[in-house]
């Protein structure tokens, strides 16, 4: 499929969270929202549904759920059942539901750090305690420091939250790593909430996404897997995500906690329409997107590492670069680059102020301009 990802789409006057955050002179490369138009098949399906003109309460139909089942089987060799699927308006609400469903007030929840910031805020919002496990560098690769976690885990630790592929460092867990995690969870009787929203965005051709729940019977019956088409197909403005919960008791707890707080899925008509079209027609577009993102990634790795004071490790997945700015010695690196005309996400938000996160899900010309501004600002610093 030939898609012009170099096309510049004007997002002004669209109430865009991404583009309205900064003044118009700043290139926004922060929130995980790509600047590309979605797949043509999705846009066409949305037009058809809008033309119908009646937008009442809507349920997920059999085809939609079968599309999810087939996708898990075809892409990840994971056999799931339709009744394991719980539809949600978004993954952040699902994270918070998991915290409240699987740990009682005052009990502890474990999260890797750095990580997508709702992982860090969900425990306190639910009156639970947060314990962290650090990502550390080992042989040039980010790995979880489970040895350190072993020393601080307590008898009231109930839930381990994973982010795989990891946001923001782009790691994809290997089968061996997942098996080690599974043994750790079995030892401490932990339920796992695995956010796998970036699973369709694997950049490194030598790695493969493996759902945590697929590796063993224990993992299957002690886990919740969170997925969505939102990042893959640039549908973040539509509320549509799903939790896959194989175990009936865990599914009951999840649904009991969400009841009356998280909206029922019957108001997700547009999200269902977009998701079905994405999973029916979107694969050629996704493959073209991956090729473009790989090109952006390769450009960015070289360009960032050519700038004195900046460092970036190659990513295995996502379109979110994790850039080490510690060598610059800046008190507020986020503000420094914003003043230079580039809006990034502060690493402190994810748990490490030595980094900035950069979204390279944009046209190459915009990315090149942003890098030039960053290099110029450092040179003049």
N, C-alpha and C positions, 0 to 999 in steps of 0.2 A: 504494500500500500504506500502510495506517495502522499505524504502529508508535509505541508510547509510549516515546520516548527520555527522557521526563521521569521515568519510573519509577525509583525508587531500589532498586537491587539490593544487598542486604546481602552483602558479601563476607567478613565475619568468619568465622573458623573454616573457611576454605577453603584454608589454606596459601598465601594470595595473596602473592607477592613484593611487589606494589605496596602492598598495604594493611598488611602486617606489618612493613614497613621502619621505620616511625615509631611513636611511641606513639599510642594511640587518639584523643588529642585533636588530632592533626595531620591535616589534609586532604592526602592523597597525590596530587600531580599531577606525578609525575616520569616513571617509565618509560613507554615507548610501548605502553600496554595500556589499551584503553578499558573503561569500566565498563558498557557496554551488553550485554545478552544478544544472542547471535548470531542470525542469520536463522532463522526457524521451520523452513524446509526443511532446514537443516543439522542442527538439533537432532533433527528427525524421522528423518533418515537415520541419525544416530548411534544413536538408540534402536533402530531396526530392525537395525542391524548388531550391537549389543550383545545384542539378544534372540536372535540366531543362536547365540551362546554358544561358538563355536569361533574362536580368535584366533591361528591359525597364521601362518607366514611368508606374506607377501602381495606380489604384484607389481602395478605400475601397469597397469591394463588399457587396451585400445584406446580405450574411450570417454573415459577420463580424459585421455589424451594428445590425443585429438581435441578435447576441450573446451579445452585449452590452446591448440591451434592455432587454433581458431575464435575464441577470445577475443583473441588477438593480431591476427588479421585484422579482426575486427569493431570492436574498440576503438581499435586503433592502426595499422590498414592495413599490417600487417607480416606477410608471408607466411613462415611457418616450416614446418619438417618435423618429424614426430614423433621421428625418430632424432637430432635436434639436442638433445633434452631429456635432461638428466642430473638425476635426482632426488637431493635432499639433505635431511638432517634440519634444516637451518637455513642462513641466509645468512651468519652469522659464520664458520662452518666453511668455507663456499664462498669467502669473502674470503681466508681463510688459505691455502686450497688454491691459489688463483690466484697469490698472492705466491710460493709455493714452486714452482709449476709454470712460471711465465713469467719468473722472475728467479733467477739462481744466487746462491749464498751470497756475500755481500759486494757484490753489485750493488744498484742503487738502484730504489726504487719511489716513485712520486709520488702524493701525496694532497692534496686541497684541505683548507684549514683556515680556520674551524672545520668540524668534520665529526663524524659518528657515531664515537665513540671507537675501536671495533675497527679502523677504517681506520688509526689512529695507532699501534696496538699490534701489528698483524699483521706489519709488516716486521721489527721487532726479534725477535719470537717465532720468525721463520723465519731469523734471521741475515742479513737483508737491511738495506740502508740506507734511511732515509726522507728524501725530499725533499718540501718542501711548496710549495703554490701558494695564495696568500692570496685570500680573498674580500674585495673592497673595494667601497666605495660609489661609484657613478658615476651622476650625474643621478638620485639618489634610488632607485637600484636596485643590488642586489648583483650583482657580476660577478667573474669570475676574472681575476686579474692575470697573464695569460699573458706579457706583456712582461717582467715580473720573473722569471718561471720560465725564460724563454729564456736569461737571463743565468747561471742556476745549473744548468741541465741539463747532464749529463755524458755521455760516450760509453757509460757502463755503465748508463744509465737504460733500463729494460726495460718497465715496466708503469705505466700511469696508471689510478688508481682514481677513478671518478666516483660521485657519489651524486645521482641525478636521478629524481624531485624531491629537492632537497637537504634533508637533515636536518643542522643544525637551522634554517636560515634560510628554508626553504619555497620557494626558487626552483625554477622549471621552465625548463630550457634551451629557448630558441627554436631553430628550425631554423638560423637564421644562426649562432648560437653553436655549435651542434653541428657545423656545417660548418667553422667556424674551428678547433674542436678537432680535427676529423678531419684538416685540413691540417697542424696542428701535429704530430699523431701520425704522419702519413705522413712528414713531414720528418725526424722523429727515430726512425722505425721502432718505435713504441710499440704494444704490445698494450693494450687497454682492458678493464678490469673495471668494468662499469656496474651498480651496485646500484639497481634501479628498483622496490624493494618498495613505495614509496608512490605508484606510478603511477596507481592507481585512485582516489586521494583528491585530485583537483584541485578546489580551492575557487573559483578565479578563472574565471569563465565565458568570459573572453576569451583564455585560454591553452589549449594542448592538449599532452598528453604525446606525445613522439616518441621511440621507442627509438633509442639511438645506432646500434645495429647496422643499422637500417633505412635509413640515409641514403645509403649508397654501397656499392659492392663492396668497397672497402678496409675500411670499417668492419665489414662483415659478416664478412670473413675474418680480421680482427684484433681480435676482441672476444669477451667473455663477458658475457651479460646475466643478472642475478640477479633473480628474481621469487618471489613467494609470496602466498598468500591471507591470510597471518597478520595483517597490519595492517588490511587492508580489511575482513575479516569477523570480526575479534577472535578469532583462532584461535592466538594466540601460544603457548598451552600445548600445542599439538600440533606435533610435528616434521614439517613438510612444506614444502619449498621446492624450487626447481629452477633450474638453470643452463641457459641456451639457448646452445649453442656450435655455430655453423654449420660452422666449419672442422674437418675431420677430424683434422688434426695437433694443433690446440689441444685438441680433445676428448680425444684419446689422452693428451696430457700431463696434462690435468686428472685423468683417470681413473687414470692411473698413480700420481700423487701421493696421491690419496685412498685408494688400495687399502690395506686393512689398518689404516687410521687412522680414517677416517670410516666409520661403519656403512653397509653396503649397504642399499638401500631396501626390502628384503624385511621389515623390521621396522617399517614405517610404515603399518600397516593403518588405524589410526584417522585419521591424517593424510590418507591417500588418500581415505577415506570422506568426510571433511569437505570436502576440496578439490573432489571431484567434485560434491557437493551444492551447494557454494558457486557453482561455475561453471555448474551446471545450473539452480538455482532462486534464486540470491541477488541477481540484478540489481535487482528492485524494492526489496528491502531496502537495497541499496547507494545507490540514488537517494534514498531517504528519509533515510538516514544523512547523505548529503552536504548535504541541505537543513538538517538539524539542526546539523551542524558549521558550516555557513556562518552560521547564526544565532548560534551560540556565538562564532565568530570575530569577527563584526561587533560583538557586545556587548563582547568582550574588547579589541579595538583601541581602542574609545572609552573604556572604563573604565580601561585601563592608561594611556593618554595623558592622562587627566584627573587622574592621581595625580602630584603633584610629585616629580621625581627618577626617574621611570620613563618609558621610551619603547618603543614597539613599532611596527614597520613591518607593513603588511598582508601576509599570506601569499598565495602563489599555490597552495600545496598543503600537505598534511599536517594533523594536528591538534596540532602542536607549536609553540607560540609561542616566539619568540626575543626576550627582553625585555632591553633595555639598562638596566643598573642603575648605570652608571659615575658618574652625577651624584650618587649618594648618598655616594660616597666610603667605602664600607664595606670593612673588611678581609676579612670573610667573609660576603658577602651570602646565601649558602645557609643558613648557621647562623642568621643574623638572621631570616630569614623562617620557618625551622623553629621557632624560639622563639616566633614570632608565630602558629604553628599552621598553616603552609602548607609542605608538603614539595615542593620543586622539584628539578630537576637542575642541578648547578653547571656554569656555562659553562666553567670551567677544564677540566672533563672532555672537552670538545669542542675545546679549544684557545683559548678566549678567556674569561678570568676576569671580563670586564666585563659578562657576560650571565648570565641564568638561562633555562632552558628550562621551559616550563609545558605540560602535557598537558591540553588542553581537550576531550578525548574523554570527557565525563562529563555528568551531568544539569545543566541550567542552574542549578538552585537551589544545587547544590554549588559551581559555578563562581562564582556571585554571592557566596556566603559567603566563599570564598577571597579574592576581590578585596577585600571589605570588611575582612578581617583584614589584608591587605597595606597597604591605605590607612591603617588605624588605627595599624599599627605605625610607618609612616613619619611620621605626624602626631605621634606620641609620641616619635620619635627625637630 
